[in-house]
């Protein structure tokens, strides 16, 4: 696994957590 895709996954995880905390359900992954 290269560092670029790992950091992208980390950003998606963080974004999903922030969205969930605000009560939104937004699937960022396909």
PyMOL CGO cylinders between C-alpha atoms (Angstrom):
from pymol import cmd
from pymol.cgo import CYLINDER

trace = [
    CYLINDER, 0.00, 0.00, 0.00, 1.46, 3.33, -0.98, 0.3, 1, 1, 1, 1, 1, 1,
    CYLINDER, 1.46, 3.33, -0.98, 1.35, 6.34, 1.31, 0.3, 1, 1, 1, 1, 1, 1,
    CYLINDER, 1.35, 6.34, 1.31, -0.90, 8.36, -1.00, 0.3, 1, 1, 1, 1, 1, 1,
    CYLINDER, -0.90, 8.36, -1.00, -3.81, 5.93, -0.87, 0.3, 1, 1, 1, 1, 1, 1,
    CYLINDER, -3.81, 5.93, -0.87, -3.37, 5.43, 2.87, 0.3, 1, 1, 1, 1, 1, 1,
    CYLINDER, -3.37, 5.43, 2.87, -3.56, 9.15, 3.60, 0.3, 1, 1, 1, 1, 1, 1,
    CYLINDER, -3.56, 9.15, 3.60, -6.58, 9.41, 1.29, 0.3, 1, 1, 1, 1, 1, 1,
    CYLINDER, -6.58, 9.41, 1.29, -8.30, 6.67, 3.29, 0.3, 1, 1, 1, 1, 1, 1,
    CYLINDER, -8.30, 6.67, 3.29, -7.43, 8.51, 6.50, 0.3, 1, 1, 1, 1, 1, 1,
    CYLINDER, -7.43, 8.51, 6.50, -8.94, 11.73, 5.13, 0.3, 1, 1, 1, 1, 1, 1,
    CYLINDER, -8.94, 11.73, 5.13, -12.11, 9.87, 4.11, 0.3, 1, 1, 1, 1, 1, 1,
    CYLINDER, -12.11, 9.87, 4.11, -12.36, 8.29, 7.57, 0.3, 1, 1, 1, 1, 1, 1,
    CYLINDER, -12.36, 8.29, 7.57, -11.98, 11.69, 9.23, 0.3, 1, 1, 1, 1, 1, 1,
    CYLINDER, -11.98, 11.69, 9.23, -14.53, 13.28, 6.90, 0.3, 1, 1, 1, 1, 1, 1,
    CYLINDER, -14.53, 13.28, 6.90, -17.01, 10.48, 7.54, 0.3, 1, 1, 1, 1, 1, 1,
    CYLINDER, -17.01, 10.48, 7.54, -16.58, 10.93, 11.30, 0.3, 1, 1, 1, 1, 1, 1,
    CYLINDER, -16.58, 10.93, 11.30, -17.14, 14.70, 11.08, 0.3, 1, 1, 1, 1, 1, 1,
    CYLINDER, -17.14, 14.70, 11.08, -20.22, 14.20, 8.89, 0.3, 1, 1, 1, 1, 1, 1,
    CYLINDER, -20.22, 14.20, 8.89, -21.61, 11.56, 11.27, 0.3, 1, 1, 1, 1, 1, 1,
    CYLINDER, -21.61, 11.56, 11.27, -21.10, 13.88, 14.25, 0.3, 1, 1, 1, 1, 1, 1,
    CYLINDER, -21.10, 13.88, 14.25, -23.23, 16.49, 12.50, 0.3, 1, 1, 1, 1, 1, 1,
    CYLINDER, -23.23, 16.49, 12.50, -26.00, 13.97, 11.85, 0.3, 1, 1, 1, 1, 1, 1,
    CYLINDER, -26.00, 13.97, 11.85, -25.53, 13.61, 8.10, 0.3, 1, 1, 1, 1, 1, 1,
    CYLINDER, -25.53, 13.61, 8.10, -25.38, 10.28, 6.30, 0.3, 1, 1, 1, 1, 1, 1,
    CYLINDER, -25.38, 10.28, 6.30, -23.18, 10.81, 3.27, 0.3, 1, 1, 1, 1, 1, 1,
    CYLINDER, -23.18, 10.81, 3.27, -21.47, 7.79, 1.73, 0.3, 1, 1, 1, 1, 1, 1,
    CYLINDER, -21.47, 7.79, 1.73, -18.10, 9.02, 0.48, 0.3, 1, 1, 1, 1, 1, 1,
    CYLINDER, -18.10, 9.02, 0.48, -16.94, 5.63, -0.77, 0.3, 1, 1, 1, 1, 1, 1,
    CYLINDER, -16.94, 5.63, -0.77, -18.40, 3.65, -3.64, 0.3, 1, 1, 1, 1, 1, 1,
]
cmd.load_cgo(trace, "trace")
